[in-house]
Amino acid sequence: MSAPIRASSILPGHREDIELHTADGLRLVGELARPVDRPPAATLVCLHPLPTHGGMMDSHVFRKAAWRLPALADVAVLRFNTRGTSSVRGTSEGTFDSAVGERFDVAAAIEYAEFHELPNVWLLGWSFGTDLTLRYGCDPAVTGAILLSPPLRFSGPADLAQWAESGKPLTALVPEFDDYLRPEQARERFAAVPQAEVVGVPGAKHLWVGDAETVLDEVVRRVNPAVPVPLPTTWDGPMETGDASAYADRTVAAFADVPVTGPEQRQA
């Protein structure tokens, strides 16, 4: 009998704790989730929001991706904590470096996927993670990238030019009511990348609370177009329930009482 897929639902998948090792000698903690009984058709490498504002590998969109997409979309999901970031999985070594030292973190994740022969690797960056994607993710081993709520704070014209030259697919999902960069502004900024697709999401906000399913549908539409979307909202099979308190989303909590201001006053 089918049961509804809720925020805390964990669908079948092969999940294992992993460690990434950076070129500057740090150990980063993470998890790889894969389909149970078949190879994945695509791989997501997730780059989380700003850790100084609660961003981590368990930020809710990424957690739901890892709990659902291996079963629903044949997609492997690699999540990890960048340097100095903590979650239920543990704390990665090092300290936050304002998108400088994190270049080694991005490289370590891509190298892990390449070494373990994970197919069709896409980067999925969210907020701060989109800046890491734009600055350091245009790698030969990467098929393309999807950006959630890109603030374009730590990345600039040179990074966009690199993606433009590569020709790799680049999609920006931009909330209608984003705190930093709204759809019209995003289309102007990403016009520097001819192949970039900017998708405005009506009613959505920077943290995608209540809109995670829309994000996952748009992600799957690009990384594994063979899977029909929207994804199912019910599941007929074994399903576990995650501990909502253990996986409390600190990104949402960190921003909950912060007034909306411009990007010069807040970080993402």
N, C-alpha and C positions, 0 to 999 in steps of 0.2 A: 504494500500500500504506500502511495507516495506521501511524503511529508514535506512541509514547506522548508526551504533553505533560509535559515535565519542568520543574523549577524554572527552568532557564535557557532554555527554549524561547520563541522569539519568532515568533508567528504573523503572517500578513500584515496590514499596516495602513499607513495614511498617517501618518507621524510627522514633525513639524516642530518645530524649536526656536522658542520664542516668548519675548517679553519682556513683562512687565507693568509699568505705570508708576503709581506710587501718588500720591495727592493731596498727600502731603508730600514729593514729589520724588525718590523712590527708584526704581531699576530692579531688578526681580526677574527671575530667569531661570527658565524652565520649558519644558515640552514639551506639545504637543497631539497625541494619537493618535486617529485616526478610521478608520472602515471604508474599505477601498480603493475600492470601486466603487458605493457607495450612501450616502445620507445617514444619519447616526445617528438612532436612535429616541429616545435619551436621552443625557445628558451627565453625567459625574461630575467635580466639582471637588474635588480631593483636598487635605486640610489635614493635614499630617504631624505625627508626634509631636515631643516636646520637642527642639529642636536642641542644647541643652546636654547632652543624653544621647544624641546620635547621630541624632536624628530628622531626616529630609530627604525630598525628593521621591522618592528611590530606596528608601525603606524598603520591605521586601520585599512586603508586600501590595499597595502602590500600583504597584510595578514590575510585578508579575504582572498586575495589572489592565490596565495600559497595554499589556502584551505579548500579552494574550489576549482581552480583552473586545471590542475592535473587530471581531475576526473571529468570535468565538463568540456574541456577544450584540448586535451592532449598537449598541454603546455607545461614545461618544467619552470619552476620559479626559484631563483637563487636570491636570497635576501641576506644582508650582512650589516653589521654595525661599522660605520666608518671610525677612524681613530678617535679614541676617547669617549665613544658612545656606549651607553648601557641599555640593556633590555632584559627580559626574562632569560634569554639565552646566555647572557653574560656581558662582560665589558671588554671592548677591544682595547688593545694597548695604545699608548700614545695620547696626544691631546689634540683637541680641535685646532685646525690651522687655517681657518678662513679661506678654504678652497685652494690652498697652495700645496701643502703636503698630501692632501687628499688625492692628488694626481696618482700617487703610488697605490692608493686604495682601489681606485677605479681600474688601474692596470692589473692589480692582483686578481680582481674579480673576473676580468676578461680572460686573463691567462688561465685561471681555474677552469672556466667554461671550455676554453680551447683544449687544455690538457686532457680534460675528461670527455672530450668529443661530444659535447652538448651541441645539438644542431641549431642552425638558424637563430643566432643570438641577437636579441633586441635589447637595448637599454630602455628601462622605464624609470625616468627621473621624475621626482616630485619636488617642486619648489627649489630649495637649495640643491637638491639632486639634479634638477634640470641644468643648473649652472655647471655642475661637475660633468654632466653628459655633454654639454656643448663644448666645454673646454678640453676634456680629456677622452671623450668617448668615440671620436671619429677614427676608429681603428680598423685595420683590414679584416679582423675577425668578427666585426660587428656588421650585421645586415642593415640595421636602421635603428631609429630611436623614436620614443614617444615621450612627450613632455607634459606633465600635469602641473598646471598653475605656474608657468615659467615667469619669474620676476625679472630676469635678465639683470641681475644685480652684480654677480661676480663674473659674468661673461659679457663679451662685447663684440664689436664688428669683426674683429679678426677671427673670432671663433665661428661666427656665422659664415664668414667667407670660406673657412675650411670645410664646413658642411656643404656649402654651395658647390665648391670645386669637386667634392667627392661624389656628388650625385646620389648619395644614399638617401633613402626615404626618411623624412622627418615630419612628425605630426605633433602639433601643440594643441592640447585640450585646454581651453581657456574658459573659466567660469564667467558668466555674465556679470556677477558682482564680485569679481576678484579684488583683493585689497591692493594689488600692486600693478597688474597689467591686465586690462580688460580687452575683449575681442577686437575692437576697432584699432586700439593701439598695437595690439599684438600683430595684426595683419600688416600694419605699417612697418614694424620692426623686422618681421620675418620676410618681408618682401625681398630682402637681400639674399634669400635662399629660394631660388626659383621652384624647386621641387617641394618646398615646405607647404604643408597643409595646416591651416589654422581652423579649428573647429570650436565655435562658440557654443557653450552649453547653457541653455536658458535656465535661470533660477539658481544656478550653482554658485557656491562660494569657494574661497581658496582651499578650505580644508575638506571639501567634498562630503561633508556630513549629510547623509541621506541620499547621496548620489553615487555611491561606490559601484552600484550595479551598472549605471550608465557608463562609468569609466571602464569597467571590465568588459562590457560589450564592445566598446570602441577599440579597446586594446586587442581583443580577440579578432575583431573584424580585420585588423591589419596584420597580426602576426600569424594567424592561422585561418585564412579566409574560407577554408573548406568547412569550417564549423558554422552552422546557422546561428545567427543572433537575432533577437535577444536570447541570452542564455536561459536555460530552464530556471524556474523559481521553486521547483519541487524536485525531490530526489526519491527514486524508488529503489532502495538498497540500504546497506549499512551506513550509518551516519553517527558521528560522535558529536559531543557538545564541548566547546572550549570553555575554559574558566574565564569569564568576563572580567573578574577582578584582577586576575593575574596578568591579563592582556589589556589593562586599562590604557586607553590611548592618551599618552601624555602630550602629544602634539595638540590635540583639541583642548585639553585642560590648560595648557600653557597660554593659548590664545583666547580662552573663554572670556576673560575679564579685561582684555586689551582693546581700547577703542580703535576704530579704523582710522588709520593715518596714512600718509604717503610713504613711499619706499625709502625716502631719505631718513625717516624716523623709526622705521621698523625693519627687521630683517626677516628673511623667509627661509 
